[in-house]
Amino acid sequence: PVLKAQTERLNAESKTNELCSAYVALTRAKRALYVVSDELKEKSSAGHFGRHLQLSLGDEWAQGDPQWFVAELD
């Protein structure tokens, strides 16, 4: 029981650290952000970060200005 509890605590701590790192990565982009992930099956219940993003954000996306860098060069 003690080993199982310790393992569960470490797994939860690891997941928390992964989410914190993902938050930093997703919120620091200044110009553009591309998120690439494995495609999961529609009925998948996997605890996968890509799945979490898809369920949270949906399939919406915006293209933005493909010439954004031109203003930086002027």
Secondary structure, DSSP 8 states (H G I E B T S, - for coil): -HHHHHHHHHHHHHHHHHHHHHHHHHH--SS----------TT-----HHHHHHHHHTT------TTHHHHHH-
